[in-house]
Amino acid sequence: EVRVAFARAGFDVGQAFGPLATPGKWMANLPALARQQLLSLGITSIHGNDGTPPWCTVAQSSRFFSHRRDAARLGSSGRMAACIWLG
């Protein structure tokens, strides 16, 4: 139902959702959804995470914190903060 809600809201769900092995289940590409939303608001200067492998928090352990990765591997994890600013 999440994919349907995004489709009804005008998002390009073909670009932002990929099917999972379970029929009817989808994996959302959150960076793609965020970029679509920012572009729809007229924000065209967007930098950073574009959903490609160099930005993967699981695969890039030396660059990024991942609660799921660290909790599964280490049994616990730390915390992180993210900031967004308009200049």
Summary of the structure (lengths in Angstrom):
residues: 87
radius of gyration: 15.4
end to end distance: 35.9
largest distance: 43.4
contacts: 149
relative contact order: 0.10
helix: 38%
strand: 7%
